[in-house]
Structures are given as structure tokens and as C-alpha cells.
């Protein structure tokens, strides 16, 4: 009888080879290949057969759209990011750095759902029941319909789920669970793949909503294989600094809604709660200082007033650094200032920071970044009653931005009096708009 060929799999990315090699050619990880046993290959083949469902061909005009039913999680910010509420049968992955508040938020959500009469199961593979109870006391999350299970064996977890009619299940975390059918360590590619598949089959067959907490790597991505993010329905990431009170929950994948919305939370003595007054969390009032400019950015349908801070100082070895703003775009704006305004920034250190831990991704904030840099370089304060909105092109022109009316409406609500923008708004507001079409006009205005 011919001997079966050996199969080796990379534990970092799932790449398979017919022989052991030191470095994975796909992800570049060293010493990551392990040999798959015959039982493991048989299990993976079975999983592949189960996922390959048989279906018949239909014309797209004959297919009926299924209505998606949603229910509230009891948290307005999380409902917003999920697209309007929690969908039954969905698999939601939440990632974030340690201590950011993943477990705290989901324990509170579990309490909210249990308070509505639903039976909720919280499975923890990292903490004891006593530790979770202490957090529940702090969060006032003690409900008779909320059940705790401290277990890492998948088969025992599935057996417990079969005993009750759970509507929501929380897994904390996916990297700590293991299945007896796979002879590898918890968190490996094979383990995560099978466990996620079993949870997905459970969610779809019994119409149970399942939250999965995932660890992240030092690069900021979910630990484990990329197939984990492909298999789930929703992927959410926590952003922010653990030392600050504000946390931002951003959607990166959502099969049931938009990924443009963000949720803003605040960490206090009652845990991670929805920030009630988010509008004033990202800028400060007070006397005008040099190197500070205010802009209005759009996060989905929400307009946020944020403060851009810049520091420019002469240096023998110039450095550029940005927090919350794209570094490549900062280099482009600095080169533009040197070319169009003849500012000698090539011999200066330039540091840019977006206050409140917000990460700006839209170019509509370019004008505020330029104003803050010029203000710091000239040591000339900018009025705290003005906001800057506009995208700057490579030839120095200021381009129109979308949702200008919504931005100015938010600026008016926050009691700003002036706005520097490329055009006038369609609707009349209480904010006086100064129109600027090119970057040189900003210097004249200042």
C-alpha cells in the first residue's frame, strides 16, 4: 500500500506545501509549518464537503429578497454600527487591542438582551466565572437570563448550547477555543477554521446571533487566518488609546448594512457606555493658540467637529510625524506649501495630531491641516470661532466637499461663527462662510 504524501500547513496564513520549509512564501513567517495528520486532513475534507452546498441555477428575476429582521442591543451606538440592530443568525467578529473594552461592552450588551427576556450565553475561555461576576457587579449586569460558561472545548460548549433556547451567544475569545477533531494548538489556522465553521453553521441553522471576540496582532489585524474575517457576517474594530476615555467602534465588513458608520463610546465607572455628548469630545474651547485649527469631518451620516494640532520647529534633521492623519498626505501638503507659499519647511520638524484619538481618512480636512501648520510656523493663533473645510489638490486649488450643509449645520450647533470653505452652502446657516478657491487665500485670510 502506497504511503500517503505528507502535507504541511502554515499556522499563520493556512498556506499548504508538500514538504516542510523554514519560511512561508505566502506570508513570510518563519518556522510556522506543521504537518497535518491523516485525521486532520479527513476532517478538513469533510468541512469542505459540508460548505459546498448543492444549489440549482435560477434567473435573478425569479429570486425573492428575504426580509432581514433586526432587534436592538440596548446600545444606540452599537445598533448604529450594526446597521440598525442585531440580525438573527448573524456572526459578528469584534477585534481590538487588549484593555480597549471588548469584553466590557459585550457583557453589558448581554445584560441588555437578557433584560428583555432573552436567554443569553456568555462563553469565556480566558477568565473565571468569579472574575466575570466582579465585572458584572460593576456594570450592573446581573440578570437571571444571562448564563456564564467558562470552557474552551468546542464540543462541550455545543452540548451546553443544545440544552437551552439561546437567542444570543458571546464567545470570548475565538483564539482560546479548541476542537478534539483537530490535533493542533488553540488559535492555529486549523482550529480557528473549524471552530468558526461550526459557529457559523450553528448561527444559521438555529437562527442564533453570535458575537466573537478576536485578538489582534501587533500590526493591528485580527490574529489567526484571514479566512476568519471572510466567514463571518460582520467585522468590527475598536480604535482608540486604552489610556483615554473615548473609544471608536468602526465597521470594516457588514453583509446587512453600511460600513461607513462609527460608534463612539466612553469608558467610565459604569464601563463602556455610549458617549451622550460626542460632539464636544474632539475639540477644546478657550483662547486662541498657534498651531490649532478646527474642521468638520463626516463619519458615515454623522458630522464631527475635530481639532487639528500642528507643531513646526527648526531642526538639523527634519522629521515628519502624524497621529490620526495619513502620513503620505501630510508629505504631499508640506511639499505643496513649500512650492506654492514658499515656506521653508524642508528644514523643520513637523508634527500633526488629531485630538480625541480620531483617525481622519477623508481629504475634506486638508484645509484645516494646512491652516494649523501655517499657524504654527508663523506663530499666529487662529480664532477658535472658525472652522476650515476643503480638499486641497496638487496644484494648490481648494476643491468642494460633499455634505457641506451638514458640516456647517454641525458647526453652527457647536456655536462656531465663521467657516472657510471652497463654496457657499445650499441652505442658509448662521455660520458666515468665507469662500476660498486656492491655498494662497488662506494665508491672506490669516
N, C-alpha and C positions, 0 to 999 in steps of 0.2 A: 504493500500500500504506500503510495507516494506521500511524503511528508508535506503538510500544509506550509505554504510560504509565510514567513513572519511578516507582520505588519506593525509599523511603528507610527505613533501619533504624537504630534507636538501638543503639550499641555497648555501652551499659551494661545495658539490660534486654531488648533484642530487639523493642521496640515498632516497628511499621511505619506509615508515613504516605505519602500520595500526593504530598506536597510537603515541601521542606526547611523546618524550623522551628528556631529557636535553642534552645528549651528543651523537653525531653521532657515531655509532660503526664502520663506514667505514673510515671517515677522522679524527675523534677525535675532531671536532669543537663543542663548547658549544653554546647552545641557538640558533641553526641555523635552526630548523624545523619550517615550516609554513604549515598551512592547505591549500590544494588545493580545490578550489570551483568546483562545478559541471561544470561550463562553462570552467574552465581551463582544467579539465580532458577531456572534449569533444574536446577541441582544440588540446591537446596533442595526443589524439587518432586519430584525423584527420591527424595530421602531420605524425604519424606512418604509416597510410594507404597510404599517398602520397609517402613516402620514399620507401615503399615496392613495387617496380616496378615489373610487371609481365614480365618474360622472359622465353624463351624456351632453352632447352639443346642443345648445339652444340659441336661437336668434335673440339678439339683445332686445328686440322689441317685445319678446314674449316673457322676459324676466320681470317679475314684480319686485318692487322695492319693499324691504321689510322695515317696519317702523321700529326705531330704537327707543326703548323705554329707559328713562333716567330717574334716579332718586337722589335727593340731596344728602350730602355727607354731614350736614350741620355746620359746615365751614364755607363761607361765601367765597373766599379766595381760592380754595381748592376746587370748588364747584366751577369757578370761572376758568381755571386752567384745564380741567377735565372736559370743558366744552358745554357746561350746563348741568353737570351732575354725574353721578356714578352709573355706569351702564352694567346691567346684569350680564354675567357671563364674560366680563372683560378681565384681562390680565394686565395689571398696571405695575410697572417697574419704577421704583424711586431710588435714585442714587445721590450721593453727596459725600463730602469729606466727614471724617469722624467728629462727633460732637456738634454737627450742624443742626440736628433736631429731627432726624428722620423718625426714630423710634418714638420720640415725644409727640410728634404730630400724629402719627398713625394710632398711637394708644388713645389719644383724645378723639380721633375720628371713630375708632372702635366704640368708645363710650357713647358718642353722639348717636351712632346707629343702634346700639343696644338700648338706648333710652327710648327709641321709637318702637320697641317691642321686637326687634330682630335679634336672632341668635348669632353672635359673632365669636369667632375663634381666633385667638392671638397665639401664634406658634413662635417660640423663641428658642434658638439654638445657641445663644450667646450669654443670656442672663438667666438667673434662677427666678422662680416664682416670687420669692421674697423681694428680690430687687425690683421686679416689675410692680409688685404691690406697693412698695415705697413710692415709686413714681406715680402710681395711680392715686395714692392719697394726696400727693402734692397737686395733681391735676384735677382732683375731684372727679375721678373717672371710675368710681366703683359702681357697677351696675350688675344686677343679678343675671342678665342675659349675656354678659361678657365672660368668656371662658378662656383660661390660660392653659397652655401646654408647653412644657419645656422638653423638647425631644428633637433629635437630629436624624432619626431613622425614618425614611420616607414611608416605608410600609406601615409602621406603627402610626404615623400621622394620618395616612389614608384610612386606616382602620378606625381611628377615633372620629374622623370626619363622617364616616358612614353611620355612626351612632346617632347623630342629631341632624336636624334640618337647618344647617348653617346657611345664611344668606351672604355673609362676607367672611373672608379668611385673610389673615395677615401673616406673612412669612418673614421672619427676622432672624437670619438673613439667608439668601439662597446659597451663599458660599459655604455655609456650615452644614447643610443637609447632605446625606449620602443615601445611596440605594445599595442593597445587598447584591443586586444583579450586576453591578459594575465593580470590579476589583481594583479600584483606584481611590486615591485620597479625596476627601471632600473639597470642592472647589475646582477640581480638574475639569477639563473640557468634557470628558465622557459623562461625569457625574452631573454637571450643570445641564448638559444637553438632555439627558434622560429625565432629570427631575423637572425641568421646565416643560418638557413634553407631557409628563404625567399631570402636572398642574394645569396645563392648557386643556388637556382632554377632560379633566375634572370640571374646569370652569365652563366649558362649552356643553358638556353632557348634562350637568346638573344646574346650569344657569346660575353659577355662583361667581360673585365678584371677588377677585383675589388680588391683594396688594403684595408685591415682592420688594423687599429692601435689598439693594445690591451695594457691595463695597466698591470703592473706586481706587484706581491706581494713582501713583504719584503724578502721572500725566493728566489726571482728571477724568479718565474714561472709566466705564464700568469694568470691574475686574472679571476675568473669565473670557470665554469665546464671544465673538461678535454675534454668533447665532442667537444668543440670549436676547439681544435687542431686536432681532428680526422676528422672533417667535411671539413676543408679547404684543399687546394691542396699543399700549401707551407707555412712553418713556419720559419720565420727569427727572429733572436735575435740580438739586438745591445749589444756589450760588450765595456767596457772601463769606464774610470772615467770622469764624467762631467767636472772636473776641468782641464783635459788635452785636448790637441788639437786633438789627434788621437782617432778614433772610429773604431771598428771592427764589421762588419756585418757577422754573421755566420748562415748557413742554418742547421736546425735540421730536416726538412722534406721537400721533394721535389718529387712530383709524375712525374715531367717532366725532371728530371736531377739528378746530383750527389749532395750530401750534404757535400762533402769534401772541396769545395771551400769556401774562405772567401773574403769579400770585405773590403778594408781599405780606410777610409775617413779621411779628415782633416777639422776641424772647423776653419774657418777664417771669415773675414769681409763679404765675399760673401756667407756665410752659410756653409753647409756641402757639400764638393766637394771631388772628387776622389783624393787621395793622389798621386801626379805625381811621386815623388821620394820616394817610400815606402821603398826602400832597405836600406837607411841610416837613417831611423827613429828610429830604435830599438837598436842602439849601438853608442858609442861615440869614437872618436879618441882622441889622446893625449898621455901623458906619462903613462907608466905602473903603476898600483896601485895594492896593495894586495887585495884579495877578489873579483877579477873581472876576468871572463873568457867568451869567445865568442864561440857560437855554431851556427849551421845552422839547422833550423827546417823546415819541409815541411808542408805547409797549402794547401792541395789539390795538384795542379800541381805547386804551387809557392814556391820557396825556400826563406826563410827569415833569415837573419843574425841577431841574437839577443844576447844581453849581459846578462849574469847571474851574479848577485851580491850576495855576501855572507858576513856575519859578524859573527865572532866567538869570544866570550869573556867569561871569567870565571865568574861563578855566584854560589851563595849558593843555589838557587832554579832554576835549569836549565829550560829554556823554548825553545820550537821549534815553529817557525812561518814561513810560506811561502806565498808569493804572486805571483800568476801566475804559481805555480808548485804544484803538488799533495802532500799533507802533508803526506799521508801514504807512498808514495815512498821516501820522504825525510827521514822519520824514518828508512826505510829499508837501505838506503845508509849510514846513520850515524852509524847504527849497524854494517854494513859491514866494515866501516873504523875503528871502534874500534876493530873488530875481526881480520881483515887482516893486517892493518897497525899499530895496537896498539896505535892509537891516543886516548888520554883520553878525548873524547868529552862528556862523561857522566856527567861531572861537568861544562859544558859550555853552555851558551845560543847560539843558532844557528838560524840565520835569513837568509832567502833566498828570493831574489826578482828578477823577470824577468822584465827588463826595457821596457818601452813603453806601459805597460798595456796588453801585450800579455799573453795568457794562454797556457802553453805548455802541451800537452796531450800525446805526443809520447815519448817512452823511449830512443830515439836516443840522447837526451840531457843529459842523466845521467852523461856522462863523463865530461861535462862542469860544472855540479853542483858539482861533486866531486873535480874537479880542483879548483873551486872557494872557496870551504870550506877549502881545504888543504892550499891554498894560504893565506887565512885569518888567519888560525890557526898558520901557520909558519911565518906570516907577510912577505911573499916573493912574490913580484909582478910577474905577468905573462906578457909576451910580448904581446903587442897589435897587433902584426902581426901574431898571431897564433889562430887557431880555433880548438875546440875539438868536435869530433863526435863519438858516440859509445854508445851502450846499455850495462849496467853492470848487470851481473847475480848475484844470491845469493852466488855463490862460488867465486866471485871476477874476473870472466873472462869477457873480453870485446867482445861483440858479434857484428857481422856485421849488418849494417842497410841498408834499401832499398834506392834507388836513391842516392847513394853516389856520382856518377858522376855529377848529377845535383847540389848537395850541394857544391861540390868542384868548379864547374863552377861558381856558385854564389860567393863563397869566392874569387876566382880569379878576378871576375869582381869588387869586392869591395877592391881589391888590398891587400889581405892577402897573405903572403908568405909561411906560414907553416900550416900544418894540422896534428893533432894527431888523428888517426883513426885505427880501427882494421885490415884493409886490404888496399891494393893498389887499385886505381880506374881502371876501364877497359879502359878508354880513358885517354890519356896523357893530363895533365894540367900544368899550370905554377906554381901550388902550390906544394911545397915539402912535401911529406907525410911521417910521421914517424909512423911506424906500431907498435901498442901496443896490446898485447893479454891478459894481466892481469893487475889488478889495481896497483900492486906494481911497474910496469914500469913507471907509471905516476909520482910517487914520485921520481924515478931516473931521469926522464927527467926534472923535475922541479929543 
